[in-house]
């Protein structure tokens, strides 16, 4: 849904629903690889909000794996490993790159 920013009474809608970090159809991995640690919590929350509306989206699941890797989460590898058997070849092809992400400083 597109919302006009110049309509003042829609400001609360924009504030609540806009994706600031996770762009479902953008260069998510590039954005995550460059994201500072301070943004990772907001990134994760947006991905989870997206997955609530689009459950099973393999690219969002890959992004969740990437957030975990950047956060240095021990559980991230379990999330990533669960993607190895999905049918989406593009996601499987990106998986080694995501698993190689270094934790954010």
C-alpha positions in Angstrom: 0.0 0.0 0.0 1.3 3.4 -0.9 0.6 6.3 1.5 1.2 10.0 0.8 3.6 11.5 3.2 2.2 15.0 2.8 -1.1 13.9 4.4 -0.6 14.8 8.0 -3.2 12.5 9.6 -1.6 9.5 7.9 1.7 10.1 9.9 0.8 7.5 12.6 0.0 4.9 9.9 3.4 5.5 8.3 5.2 5.4 11.7 3.5 2.1 12.6 3.7 0.2 9.3 6.6 1.5 7.2 9.5 -0.8 6.6 12.6 1.3 7.4 15.2 -1.5 7.3 13.7 -4.6 5.8 12.7 -4.1 2.2 11.2 -7.4 1.1 12.1 -6.8 -2.6 15.3 -5.0 -2.2 18.9 -5.9 -1.5 18.2 -7.3 1.9 21.5 -9.1 2.4 23.6 -6.1 1.3 21.7 -3.9 3.8 22.1 -6.4 6.6 25.8 -6.9 5.9 26.3 -3.1 6.3 23.9 -2.6 9.2 25.3 -1.5 12.5 24.5 -3.6 15.5 22.2 -0.9 16.8 19.8 -1.5 13.8 19.6 -5.3 14.1 16.8 -5.4 16.7 14.6 -3.1 14.5 15.6 -5.2 11.4 14.6 -8.4 13.1 11.3 -6.9 14.3 10.4 -5.8 10.7 11.3 -9.2 9.3 9.1 -10.9 11.9 6.3 -8.5 11.2 6.6 -9.3 7.5 6.6 -13.1 8.1 3.4 -12.7 10.2 1.7 -11.3 7.1 3.6 -13.6 4.6 4.4 -16.8 6.5 6.8 -19.1 4.8 8.5 -16.5 2.6 11.9 -18.1 2.0 13.6 -14.8 1.4 12.4 -13.3 4.7 13.5 -16.5 6.4 16.9 -16.0 4.8 17.0 -12.4 6.1 16.1 -13.7 9.6 19.1 -16.1 9.3 21.3 -13.1 8.3 20.2 -11.0 11.2 21.0 -13.8 13.5 24.5 -14.2 12.0 25.1 -10.4 12.2 23.9 -10.4 15.8 26.3 -13.3 16.6 23.4 -15.4 17.9 24.2 -19.1 18.6 20.7 -20.0 17.4 21.3 -18.4 14.0 23.0 -21.5 12.5 19.9 -23.6 13.4 17.7 -21.1 11.5 20.1 -21.1 8.6 20.4 -24.9 8.5 16.6 -25.2 8.3 16.8 -23.4 5.0 19.0 -26.0 3.3 16.1 -28.2 2.4 13.7 -25.6 1.0 12.8 -25.8 -2.7 13.8 -22.2 -3.5 17.2 -22.6 -5.3 17.9 -18.9 -5.1 17.7 -19.0 -1.3 19.9 -22.1 -1.1 22.4 -20.4 -3.4 22.7 -17.4 -1.1 22.9 -19.5 2.1 26.7 -19.9 2.2 27.1 -16.2 1.8 24.7 -15.5 4.6 26.4 -18.1 6.9 29.7 -16.3 6.2 28.4 -13.0 7.5 30.5 -11.7 10.4 28.9 -10.4 13.6 28.4 -6.6 13.6 30.8 -4.7 15.8 
